[in-house]
Amino acid sequence: MSAGSERPEGAIEAPAAAPAHWAHRHLLDVDALTRPDIELVMRTADEMHDVLERPIPKVPALRGLGVTILFYEASTRTRVSFEVAAKNLSADVVNIAAASSSVSKGESLVDTVRTVEALGADMLVIRHSVSGAPYLAAEIFSGSVLNGGDGWHAHPSQALLDLYTLRSRLPGGLLEGRKVVILGDVLHSRVARSNVWTLTAMGADLWICGPSTLLRGFEAWAARGAAGRRFTVTSDAGAALQDADAVMALRIQKERMASGLLPSLREYAARYGLTNERLRAARPDAIVMHPGPMNEGVEIAADVAAGPRSMVTDQVHNGVAVRMALLYLLAGTRRTEAGA
Amino acid sequence: MSGSGGHDTTIRGWAVDPGTGHEGAAVLEVRDGVLERLVWLSGADAEGLTPGAALILPGLIDLHAHFREPGNEDAETVATGLAAAAHGGFTTVALMPNTTPALDEPSVLGRVLAAAGASGSPVRVLAHGAVTTGRKGETLSAMGELADAGVVGFSDDGAPVRSATVLRNALAYAGALGIPIVDHPEDLSLTEGAEASEGYVATVLGLKGWPAAGEAGSVARSLAVLADVVRDVPGARLHLTHVSTASSLEHVRAAKAAGLPVTCDITPHHLALADEWIAGARRWAWEALDGDGRARDPWADGALVARPYDTSLRVNPPLRSAQDAAACRAALRDGTADAIATDHAPHTEVDKHVEFGWAANGISGIETALSVVLAAVAAGELPLATAVALLTTGPARVLGARGGTAPGLRAGEPADLVVVDASGAWTPSAASLVSKGKNTPLLGRVLPGVVRLVLAGGRLAYAGD
């Protein structure tokens, strides 16, 4: 990382030695991102990280562009993170917190997206409880759509900030052969699904672990691999954590007990909770991550969450840089298309 | 056309008559709607008349269609549905009773038949009555009155008959009337909220899985109940509709071998499309298998070409894996499955142009069914004669005597036939589809087989270019 203070205020250089031109108008999933694409996001995020170190962390890269943040699901950190990221790039930000409701109860997504566009949005960040909803938005919206999390499907910016955080702690930023464990409610997790793509793309030795009821379907995926890139699925937490370089715990929601997927939170915590004792099997320098919000004492012990291995605060901080990078890159394709 | 409305024409082509098992070059003369002469040709007379040119088939029969009237005429009416059926080569359609109100007593049937009469279409309309009042799964519908009014089956399609006791009573009561129960096999306790077939594709797309056990378990239960009922009511009959999984078909195969009175149908989309279409693949299901008969991985082999989560692919039961589709074709070849039925399910844009998980279930399929089946024939997946039987004599056997005259190309009877240009191709589009339902994943895809002429009961139902 270079020191941002050496650069004139407001300037963003093209990322040095960019391995690829950013060719994606939207960011709806990470399944189609190539390794050069991901490297480009990481390098751009480095630049943005430098911006964040400045006394006034603001650049005019998106001045005059309207960014609308349309969230159909409750969220604090992702929504605020996108808002801060867009504002740091001098975009005009509009926030819409739409109640998560069925189609019958209100305006359809199609109509809402048309309205948002008519009100001047150039970029749309959307979160939705239904998998695939951002694709529908992208079909209608003439600007760029950034998926802020859809159903169980994808959370691209989270996976990329997770990757950014991992790289910042691994020698040389290299994941090749590093054992990364995703632990918890994988079935319902868009974070897990997106991380499968990005972590395997970067060569990590990915392990997916949780109670078998919460791994449903992942054995079938692991048998294929992510575009052929292998990963491991197990319900054995001990095997998963053995010699791990990084562990990412996922939130366990209380609803999972009501639907019969788990006997109790107590039993989950006892068998899969990320405790210091369990972490002894991991490498001594292993790091711990969590996409938040955390249930301390359930999927992660309070002393682990607050302990020296925890990267939770770094993840939040890096999230702003990565989201700035994504908005910047998507705006770039917009400029390219307009100029062409 | 003569003054009585009967059609006059002479047709030369490759005739396939599953009624007699005859197949070959032929010339058919239709006078005043009656098939006066059918002459099988050979030698020089037969030149150019091949299965790849003009096909002459008995009029097709669809066991399973939704025409939405009464109650949802924005999606389809009896008149538009019949026009679509004719465009698809169908001269007989059996309509499902999930209208609003449900077809659970004769007056609703009266409305449907009146609409059919008013449409002027010569396509014959048959109807399934509901198994239970309001399709609620609680009390039996007016089965006897519906039987007197002419229904050909009883079905709570769209919903399974949840209670095994109700199913048992329905099989017994309808069996005494000589009418099959047409069951939609689904164990709702396994499928609540499901969006796609459980497995690899659904997992990657984050869609809630509809497990194969949700169908196979229901099939097994229904067969067990049937086995009990037939001991007391020998006329009891079970027809399983839109069967979609290998495991369900294994149950049916075993039940048939054991002599149980069970039949089943498979839709064109379950035999020809696979769940990978939801991810954006657009190859036929038989192209999605590797050398070992396993489903290929569309993420690994570059097969993802379309936008994912296209709601025209949301259907119940969901599109299955390519292996399941292969099992469906195997069942159609070996007689485990008795018919191909469209499950034509038209929907409005309002109900489909929404988030995938909130979109209405169903594919508008009555106009593309024959083309999809011909694509399977062209790929060597189904013999032509088998495919034609599965769309004509197969469904007729399921309907039994209530289905009316058996399909066939018989001289001296009103012409009921379809002429298809097998060498031609067409592209379904919002404009080219006659149905109000434009909800098909085949929009924009070039399909083989163009319907040129349809005669239903001696009258012109459709004439193409």
Contacts between the chains, C-beta under 8 A, distances in Angstrom:
chain1	res1	chain2	res2	distance
A	31	B	204	7.4
A	31	B	299	6.4
A	102	B	358	6.7
A	103	B	354	5.2
A	103	B	355	7.3
A	103	B	358	5.1
A	108	B	350	7.9
A	108	B	353	7.6
A	108	B	354	6.0
A	109	B	354	6.7
A	109	B	355	6.1
A	110	B	353	5.8
A	110	B	354	7.3
A	128	B	355	6.9
A	130	B	355	3.9
A	130	B	356	6.4
A	130	B	357	4.3
A	130	B	358	6.1
A	131	B	195	7.3
A	131	B	205	6.1
A	131	B	206	4.0
A	131	B	207	5.5
A	131	B	309	7.3
A	131	B	356	6.6
A	131	B	357	6.5
A	132	B	205	6.9
A	132	B	206	7.9
A	132	B	207	7.7
A	132	B	308	6.3
A	132	B	309	3.1
A	132	B	355	6.9
A	132	B	356	4.4
A	132	B	357	7.6
A	133	B	355	4.6
A	133	B	356	7.6
A	135	B	307	5.8
A	135	B	308	5.9
A	135	B	309	5.0
A	136	B	309	7.1
A	136	B	353	7.9
A	136	B	354	7.4
A	136	B	355	6.1
A	136	B	356	7.7
A	139	B	307	6.6
A	150	B	206	7.3
A	151	B	206	5.2
A	151	B	207	7.8
A	151	B	357	7.0
A	152	B	206	3.4
A	152	B	207	7.5
A	152	B	208	7.6
A	153	B	205	5.9
A	153	B	206	3.1
A	153	B	207	7.7
A	154	B	206	6.9
A	190	B	206	6.0
A	193	B	204	7.0
A	193	B	206	5.8
A	216	B	198	7.5
A	216	B	203	7.7
A	216	B	209	6.8
A	217	B	198	6.4
A	217	B	199	6.7
A	217	B	200	7.3
A	217	B	202	6.4
A	217	B	203	3.2
A	217	B	209	6.1
A	218	B	203	6.2
A	220	B	199	5.4
A	220	B	200	4.3
A	220	B	203	6.0
A	221	B	200	5.8
A	221	B	203	4.9
A	221	B	204	6.0
A	223	B	200	7.7
A	224	B	200	5.9
A	224	B	297	4.8
A	224	B	299	7.6
A	224	B	300	7.0
A	225	B	297	8.0
A	225	B	300	7.4
A	226	B	299	7.2
A	227	B	297	7.7
A	227	B	299	4.7
A	227	B	300	5.0
A	228	B	297	7.0
A	228	B	299	8.0
A	228	B	300	4.4
